Amino acid sequence: MNAQSIASDERIAITLKNLVDLAGPAASLNLSNGKIRASQSGNYVSQLKGRGMAFEETRLYQPGDDVRRMDWRVTARTDKPHSKIFREEREKPLFISVDYRSTMQFATRGVFKSVQAARLAGLLAWAALRRGDRIGGQIFSNSGCQELKPHTGKSALLHFFNALVNPVYQPIAENNFEKVLGRLMHHAHPGSQVFILSDFRGLTAAAEYYLASLARHCDVVLVLISDPLEIRLPVKGRYRFTDMLREVVIDSSDQSRLNAYQQQFEARRQYLQQLCRKLRMSWLTCSTNRQPIETLLAFYGKPGRNTSG
């Protein structure tokens, strides 16, 4: 389905049908093939941080057991050495943070940035379902935030989709990007794969603390969503933009303003690139007029292809 075939109302708001229909394209997506930058190894082919371990039982100590896994309480109670036994969790939590703020309610081509973010989130959720991973997320706007704990199965998928279509926000005092990332740091468990889908407006140096903390224990991928007009304004002409409440007129013949506008976007893009390199996160970009599956396949590669390294 190309952008021209999307109904006008579906360009500005995501629907449950849109998300369900992504099952087909998502079948070609293999989340195990990501070009993750993490240095610690984990459960999958790519290098993932934080091996998921779940406590299973306590048994008598056996020669060769790791002394760090001694169950000292049981040992003290029984006067016999006991070890804790853990099993490796095969599924891995996928936590998707989706930006629905006012700056995301915009596009000149394709679909709104918020719709593109929802479509990307839907594809990732379908791929996680096929891999048997837990699915959770965070949806935030100017008025609040909604978090969904990771769960497995189609019920978790549909719960996430319903939240994307009709989010129920919990109000946040002094809501800003920094507060959102702080909440994300507490809700995304260690070992999770975390996607943040946003235009990253309002991402300040102070927010780096939360991203750094998150990146130490999770695999973080930043997805910059942009409109073609943000990258390059038309060469000549006067253009009026409105959100039905306010309007602004841009005169693209004003070269100084044109240069300043483009430099601002490029500075934000370069800042994100440098931040990802510094914190060993991955990042990719997706335009509002591009098919989101193409963006993800360019990052993950085809099924069965190992692109880790």
Sequence and secondary structure as in RCSB ss.txt:
>XXXX:A:sequence
MNAQSIASDERIAITLKNLVDLAGPAASLNLSNGKIRASQSGNYVSQLKGRGMAFEETRLYQPGDDVRRMDWRVT
ARTDKPHSKIFREEREKPLFISVDYRSTMQFATRGVFKSVQAARLAGLLAWAALRRGDRIGGQIFSNSGCQELKP
HTGKSALLHFFNALVNPVYQPIAENNFEKVLGRLMHHAHPGSQVFILSDFRGLTAAAEYYLASLARHCDVVLVLI
SDPLEIRLPVKGRYRFTDMLREVVIDSSDQSRLNAYQQQFEARRQYLQQLCRKLRMSWLTCSTNRQPIETLLAFY
GKPGRNTSG
>XXXX:A:secstr
  GGGS HHHHHS  HHHHHTTHHHHTT  GGG     SS  SSSS  SS  EEEEEEEE  TT  GGGB HHHH
HHHTS EEEEEEE SS  EEEEEE SGGGS  SSSS HHHHHHHHHHHHHHHHHHHT  EEEEEE SS EEEEEE
E SHHHHHHHHHHHHS   B  TT  HHHHHHHHHHHS TT EEEEEE  TT  GGGHHHHHHHHHHSEEEEEEE
E HHHH   SS EEEEE SS EEEEETT HHHHHHHHHHHHHHHHHHHHHHHHHT EEEEEETTS HHHHHHHHH
 STT     
